[in-house]
């Protein structure tokens, strides 16, 4: 099943430009790109332009889990689209982030991630992306 999708929405207590830029800044990204609470910071390398590549190395115990991809669309501060390649992804797995400015210097992020190996992997990613967005809110607040 490759048509499985994760959709997660989260209100971040920070201005839209700051929230958007956090996804492209390696130092900021390392502070919240952690799919489980208590994980150490991830190692980030990226070329933050359309067509540019990124590598996110997550640390789980003694294991290093590389996640790579390519930026497909960077439309600051409204939309970010990138491919997602990991040990449990399928071809053409894509993450889309839509950013919406809200009152009071808040930003709504709507995250959509398409294509998973199976329902368990989809469910694991739903939890992981939820934790990442929660951590982002903590870092931004």
C-alpha positions as CSV (number, residue, x, y, z in Angstrom):
1,X,0.0,0.0,0.0
2,X,1.8,3.1,-1.2
3,X,-1.2,5.5,-1.1
4,X,-1.3,5.8,2.7
5,X,-1.1,9.4,3.9
6,X,-0.3,11.2,7.2
7,X,-2.0,14.6,7.8
8,X,-1.0,16.5,10.9
9,X,-2.0,20.1,11.8
10,X,-0.3,22.1,14.6
11,X,-0.5,25.7,15.8
12,X,3.0,27.1,16.4
13,X,3.3,30.1,18.7
14,X,5.6,32.1,16.5
15,X,5.4,34.4,13.4
16,X,5.0,32.6,10.1
17,X,8.4,33.7,8.6
18,X,10.3,32.5,11.7
19,X,8.5,29.1,11.6
20,X,9.0,28.7,7.9
21,X,12.7,29.6,8.1
22,X,13.3,27.1,10.9
23,X,12.7,24.2,8.4
24,X,15.5,25.4,6.2
25,X,18.1,26.5,8.9
26,X,20.2,23.5,9.8
27,X,20.9,24.7,13.4
28,X,17.2,25.3,14.1
29,X,16.1,22.0,12.3
30,X,18.5,20.0,14.5
31,X,16.6,21.3,17.6
32,X,13.2,19.9,16.6
33,X,13.7,17.1,14.0
34,X,13.2,14.4,16.7
35,X,10.4,12.0,16.2
36,X,10.5,10.7,19.7
37,X,10.8,12.6,23.0
38,X,14.2,12.6,24.6
39,X,16.2,12.0,21.5
40,X,19.5,13.8,21.0
41,X,19.7,16.5,18.4
42,X,19.8,15.3,14.8
43,X,22.7,16.1,12.5
44,X,21.6,18.3,9.6
45,X,23.2,19.1,6.2
46,X,21.2,20.9,3.6
47,X,21.3,23.0,0.5
48,X,18.2,25.1,1.1
49,X,17.1,25.9,-2.4
50,X,14.7,24.3,-4.9
51,X,16.5,21.2,-6.2
52,X,18.8,21.2,-3.2
53,X,19.4,18.1,-1.2
54,X,19.3,17.5,2.6
55,X,20.4,14.8,5.0
56,X,19.0,14.5,8.5
57,X,20.7,11.9,10.6
58,X,18.6,11.0,13.6
59,X,20.2,9.2,16.6
60,X,18.3,6.4,18.2
61,X,20.3,4.7,21.0
62,X,23.5,3.6,19.3
63,X,21.9,3.7,15.8
64,X,22.2,6.5,13.3
65,X,19.1,6.7,11.0
66,X,19.8,8.8,7.9
67,X,16.8,10.6,6.2
68,X,17.5,12.3,2.8
69,X,15.6,14.2,0.3
70,X,15.4,17.0,-2.2
71,X,13.6,20.3,-1.9
72,X,10.9,20.4,-4.6
73,X,9.2,23.7,-3.8
74,X,10.2,26.5,-1.5
75,X,7.6,29.3,-1.4
76,X,8.5,31.4,1.6
77,X,6.6,31.7,3.9
78,X,3.6,29.7,2.6
79,X,4.7,26.3,1.4
80,X,7.6,23.8,1.5
81,X,7.6,20.5,-0.4
82,X,10.4,17.9,-0.2
83,X,11.0,14.2,-1.0
84,X,11.6,11.9,2.0
85,X,13.9,8.9,1.8
86,X,14.6,6.6,4.8
87,X,15.0,3.0,5.7
88,X,11.2,2.6,5.8
89,X,10.1,4.8,2.9
90,X,8.9,4.0,-0.6
91,X,9.7,5.7,-3.9
92,X,8.1,9.2,-4.4
93,X,7.4,9.7,-0.7
94,X,6.7,13.4,-0.4
95,X,6.2,15.8,2.5
96,X,4.2,19.0,2.0
97,X,4.1,21.8,4.6
98,X,1.5,24.6,4.3
99,X,2.0,27.5,6.6
100,X,-0.9,29.8,7.5
101,X,-0.5,33.1,9.4
102,X,-2.8,33.4,12.3
103,X,-3.7,36.2,14.8
104,X,-1.3,36.9,17.7
105,X,1.9,35.9,15.9
106,X,0.8,32.3,15.6
107,X,1.3,30.0,12.6
108,X,-0.7,26.9,11.6
109,X,1.3,24.2,9.9
110,X,-0.6,21.6,7.9
111,X,1.8,18.7,7.2
112,X,0.9,16.0,4.6
113,X,3.2,13.0,4.0
114,X,2.3,10.6,1.3
115,X,3.3,7.0,0.4
116,X,4.2,4.4,3.0
117,X,5.1,0.8,3.0
118,X,2.2,-0.3,5.2
119,X,-0.3,1.0,7.8
120,X,2.2,0.4,10.7
121,X,4.8,2.6,9.1
122,X,2.2,5.3,8.3
123,X,1.0,5.2,11.9
124,X,4.6,5.4,13.2
125,X,5.2,8.5,11.0
126,X,2.0,10.1,12.2
127,X,3.3,9.9,15.7
128,X,6.8,11.0,14.7
129,X,5.6,14.1,12.8
130,X,3.3,15.0,15.6
131,X,6.2,14.9,18.1
132,X,8.4,16.9,15.6
133,X,5.7,19.6,15.4
134,X,5.3,19.6,19.2
135,X,9.1,20.0,19.6
136,X,9.1,22.8,17.0
137,X,6.4,24.7,19.0
138,X,8.5,24.3,22.2
139,X,11.7,25.6,20.4
140,X,9.8,28.5,18.9
141,X,7.9,29.6,22.1
